[in-house]
Amino acid sequence: MSDFNQEDGRAGGIGNTGAPEGNRHSDSGEHAPIYASSSGPRGPAFRPDMLEAYQAGGYELIPLHSPDAVDRRGRAIGKAPVGRGWRSAPRLSVEEARAHMASGGNVGVRLRETDLVVDVDPRNFAPGDDPVARLARDLGIDLTGYPTVVTGGGGLHIYMRKPEDAVLRDTLEAYQGIEFKALGRQVVAAGSVHPSAEKPYVWDDDPLAVPLASAPMAPASLIELARRPERIVAADAGARTPEELATMLGGLDATQFREHSDWLQLMMASHHATAGEGRDEWIEWSTSDPEYAQDAWIIGSRWDSLHADTAGKRITEKTLFKALVTAGRSDLLPRTTAEEDFPDDLSETDKPGPVSPLKKFRDEYVWIVDAESFIRRSDKRKFSAQQFKSFNAHLWPEGELLNAVWKDKLPIRKLESLTYEPGAGEFVTGLGGAPLYNLWRDASVKPKPGDVGVFLEHMAYMFPNEVERSYVLDYLAILVQRPADKIHFALLIRGRQGTGKSWIGTLVSRLIGEPNISRPSNAVVQEKYTEWQEGAQLAVIEELTALGRQELSNRLKPVITDEYLCIRPMYGKAYNLPNRLNLLCFTNNADALPIEPGDRRWLVVFSEAQPASEDYYERLFQFLDGNGPAAVAHWLGQRVISLNPKGVAPKTTGKDEMRRLNLSEVEQYLDEMLRERLPPFDFDLVRLEDVEAAIPDRVARQAKNLRGLVTTWLKEEVQALRHPRYTKQDASGRPSSTLWSISNHDHWTGLGAASRADAYMANCVKELT
């Protein structure tokens, strides 16, 4: 296997990753630990006093190897548990853990169902990146209020609690260098010594400001971000324990699996054998190859991208068994496995000749109950039952095709409903264990460092305002970095025809893959049928027209804001999908949409660019056809995002202009008067009668209900505040009219009705004189 790329998942010389915590080693064979060390046990470096914090919280301590320990290949194993079966072995008391340290051994913390440790390793950070700060900023959370260990290698272990039923991903691609460790994992305890840095793990404050026993619950947004989608597990998956996997992998030389396809198949087989539980064992084995010794984080994230249902790929544990026999290590096969069973793992796809109907139907189609449709897995195309029958009946001459499907004579997988979950497997599990079919496909371009000058030049040409250009770049970066995120506002770009607006849409399609793109027209968007919303991360609307603006806006509101999309097909019943659909819209019209006062849904950016030369656009499209998209994907993937995808769409000059252009003639007249601070808006206090009187008759006649229109305009457009009237009957001559403040509301509220009336009268006298 050669240099790292996104498909390989392993890399030579990328990052500076040490061996992952939790690596297990057999106590026999070539991986047996050796405690011989030139320095001997480093007792003075240990901090056994740090273990006290774990006692009150009931944390489970386990013995780890000595910081100096190495296996027979010379690899440090000072962060690995002693012996096999550590997940179920009796835990150590604090006294026993101290004694273990006194004898020169490290101590680990075996995590329980409610434990969560956010493991931060700066050695895995991308150059110039701080994923911890980005994570806190993206989610709007504070990670400083939790018990925290500063590791001997300069990282952090942030201790939290989580709901017992929350199963989390181990890694997230967008936050390289951060792991989420929970049940089934272990971390090195405070007081232990780092094998390579020779420094102790210590609490960041001593005594702890927040005791471990009172470790706060992890933020809900963090739990949701890291939550692992429930998945269908193949019936034959998970037959082997992680310890059994470690034993079998110990009979294979990792340097003989540098060819990516061989390594990938063995990883899938190991994943299937343990139903995903053998993650650390796989990392430990993979990093035993010196060429990939520093790539634990990348290998782990690649493992995390798999799911336990490998039946459709036909890579099962038998591939692992076959590799052992080829290597002459049949002695390591599980005793219940007959040697003649495993060569069949790939034979079904390798056999020459026509594909049988049974295999064709099983591999090519699924039946979705809610959608009442067959879906062809290769391209997500839907077929009604009758269409499916007309297309395939000739392959089943033994009787009625559909009856054979319903009665399982033809083994087509049947699932309850559809879903769209970027990053998850093809088959996932929903609420209550419902089997779901995931329409997402990883069709994105593979990021690769390269020259993005053409891209950045075009963005500067289209959006010379640096702030507004950063909004656009952040929006695109969110689509690339966090495909599972629903952005709570849409991006609308207005520009002249022929300037290259649609080039941006084409580029984004390359970045996230055409299977994840929808391209509805205005007419389709305004229809009651909504199949265009199904199975896409992004809808690109090339030209929002000024006709039917309110109807168009109303149709798009639920797409932007709702948690679920209601998919209404032209034929068949409606059903719901989780809403992961974002909107990228283009228009030539400055009044394309009616922007409401205080709008939260639309990020509107106006481009004043003029069409450039033919050579300019030739360069743009040559960039698209070459390595440009891969370079842009890498650049956007490294960008630090400031835009909050869950927040309110930022205000822009284009949004203000589009809002004004959609006002009525009366509202536009009033808006201009207000901006120019013309009477009666030259003073903070106004009466409705004054505002109405300032409107020329020719304009006022355009409104059916002038008083109602002015009142609404003051409330919604101006955010004016209506104050209580002065109602006393006295000789002061103060008016009893209702006064509105158009600014400085707190000041006028604090003065009271009489003082407001006096101030208003004084201004009127001033204007008369």
Secondary structure as GFF3:
##gff-version 3
##sequence-region A 1 769
A	DSSP	three_ten_helix	29	31	.	.	.	ID=ss1
A	DSSP	three_ten_helix	43	45	.	.	.	ID=ss2
A	DSSP	three_ten_helix	48	51	.	.	.	ID=ss3
A	DSSP	alpha_helix	52	56	.	.	.	ID=ss4
A	DSSP	beta_strand	60	63	.	.	.	ID=ss5
A	DSSP	alpha_helix	94	102	.	.	.	ID=ss6
A	DSSP	beta_strand	107	110	.	.	.	ID=ss7
A	DSSP	beta_strand	115	120	.	.	.	ID=ss8
A	DSSP	three_ten_helix	122	124	.	.	.	ID=ss9
A	DSSP	alpha_helix	131	139	.	.	.	ID=ss10
A	DSSP	beta_strand	148	150	.	.	.	ID=ss11
A	DSSP	beta_strand	156	161	.	.	.	ID=ss12
A	DSSP	beta_strand	178	181	.	.	.	ID=ss13
A	DSSP	beta_strand	186	188	.	.	.	ID=ss14
A	DSSP	beta_strand	202	203	.	.	.	ID=ss15
A	DSSP	three_ten_helix	212	214	.	.	.	ID=ss16
A	DSSP	alpha_helix	220	226	.	.	.	ID=ss17
A	DSSP	beta_strand	230	231	.	.	.	ID=ss18
A	DSSP	alpha_helix	242	249	.	.	.	ID=ss19
A	DSSP	three_ten_helix	254	257	.	.	.	ID=ss20
A	DSSP	alpha_helix	260	274	.	.	.	ID=ss21
A	DSSP	alpha_helix	279	286	.	.	.	ID=ss22
A	DSSP	three_ten_helix	290	292	.	.	.	ID=ss23
A	DSSP	alpha_helix	296	304	.	.	.	ID=ss24
A	DSSP	alpha_helix	317	326	.	.	.	ID=ss25
A	DSSP	three_ten_helix	330	332	.	.	.	ID=ss26
A	DSSP	three_ten_helix	339	345	.	.	.	ID=ss27
A	DSSP	alpha_helix	347	350	.	.	.	ID=ss28
A	DSSP	alpha_helix	357	364	.	.	.	ID=ss29
A	DSSP	beta_strand	365	368	.	.	.	ID=ss30
A	DSSP	beta_strand	373	376	.	.	.	ID=ss31
A	DSSP	beta_strand	381	383	.	.	.	ID=ss32
A	DSSP	alpha_helix	385	392	.	.	.	ID=ss33
A	DSSP	three_ten_helix	393	395	.	.	.	ID=ss34
A	DSSP	alpha_helix	401	406	.	.	.	ID=ss35
A	DSSP	beta_strand	413	415	.	.	.	ID=ss36
A	DSSP	beta_strand	417	419	.	.	.	ID=ss37
A	DSSP	beta_strand	427	429	.	.	.	ID=ss38
A	DSSP	three_ten_helix	431	433	.	.	.	ID=ss39
A	DSSP	beta_strand	435	438	.	.	.	ID=ss40
A	DSSP	alpha_helix	453	462	.	.	.	ID=ss41
A	DSSP	alpha_helix	466	481	.	.	.	ID=ss42
A	DSSP	beta_strand	490	494	.	.	.	ID=ss43
A	DSSP	alpha_helix	501	512	.	.	.	ID=ss44
A	DSSP	three_ten_helix	514	516	.	.	.	ID=ss45
A	DSSP	beta_strand	517	518	.	.	.	ID=ss46
A	DSSP	alpha_helix	522	526	.	.	.	ID=ss47
A	DSSP	three_ten_helix	531	533	.	.	.	ID=ss48
A	DSSP	beta_strand	538	541	.	.	.	ID=ss49
A	DSSP	alpha_helix	549	561	.	.	.	ID=ss50
A	DSSP	beta_strand	564	567	.	.	.	ID=ss51
A	DSSP	beta_strand	575	578	.	.	.	ID=ss52
A	DSSP	beta_strand	582	587	.	.	.	ID=ss53
A	DSSP	beta_strand	602	606	.	.	.	ID=ss54
A	DSSP	alpha_helix	614	625	.	.	.	ID=ss55
A	DSSP	alpha_helix	628	638	.	.	.	ID=ss56
A	DSSP	alpha_helix	653	661	.	.	.	ID=ss57
A	DSSP	alpha_helix	665	676	.	.	.	ID=ss58
A	DSSP	beta_strand	685	686	.	.	.	ID=ss59
A	DSSP	alpha_helix	688	694	.	.	.	ID=ss60
A	DSSP	alpha_helix	697	700	.	.	.	ID=ss61
A	DSSP	alpha_helix	706	712	.	.	.	ID=ss62
A	DSSP	pi_helix	713	717	.	.	.	ID=ss63
A	DSSP	beta_strand	721	722	.	.	.	ID=ss64
A	DSSP	beta_strand	740	741	.	.	.	ID=ss65
A	DSSP	alpha_helix	745	751	.	.	.	ID=ss66
A	DSSP	alpha_helix	753	768	.	.	.	ID=ss67
###
